[in-house]
Amino acid sequence: MAGEERNKKGEIRIGKTYIVRESKASRLCADIRIKESSITLWFSVDSTQDEYLCTGRADAFVMAVFPIAIQEEYDIVCKEAVSERLHYQLSNYMIPALALAGRLSLIQIHAPLTVEI
């Protein structure tokens, strides 16, 4: 039934973020674990812009794995902080709305929260 808690199939684990710098590009990376599989998810920018990459926050990676998590009914577990505002918006608006509309399970996001911008 829509919005009901069901048995979750598992979880997506987001590891600590780190930056890989190369000559022409820099990547903000995090190791992602889904079931028995591990991958490195990354966002790439021109190396002249790498000063704007921010480690210590999992927000970008939460949003990247969110469609898979909601569809597959996986909770999201983060080693690093997620902004309080993003967590609130997803947990109180987006997840319940998608669960109701698509008859999906209510997933949860487990992460330390931060109010820093």
C-alpha positions, 0 to 999 in steps of 0.5 A: 500500500502507498506510503506503508513501510515495507521490508527494504531490499537494502541500502546504498552506502556513500563513503567519504568524499575526496578530490582527484586532481589531474592536469586538465580536470578535477573530480569530486569523488565518493565510493558507493556501495550497493549490495555487494558492488562498489563503484566510485561516483564522481563529478568532474570540473575543469582544473581551474575550478577545483577550488570550488569543490567541497569535501565533507558533504554528501549532498551531491552524492545523495542526489545522484543515487536518490532515483535508484534508492527510491525506485529500488527501495534502498535506504541511503547511509552516508559517512559524511554530513548532509545539509539539514535543509536537503535532508528535511526537504527529501524526508518530509516532502519528496520521499512521501510524495514519490511514495504516495504517487508511485506506491513506493516504500518510504526510504530513509536517509541516515547521515549526520546533519549540518547547517553549514552552507 
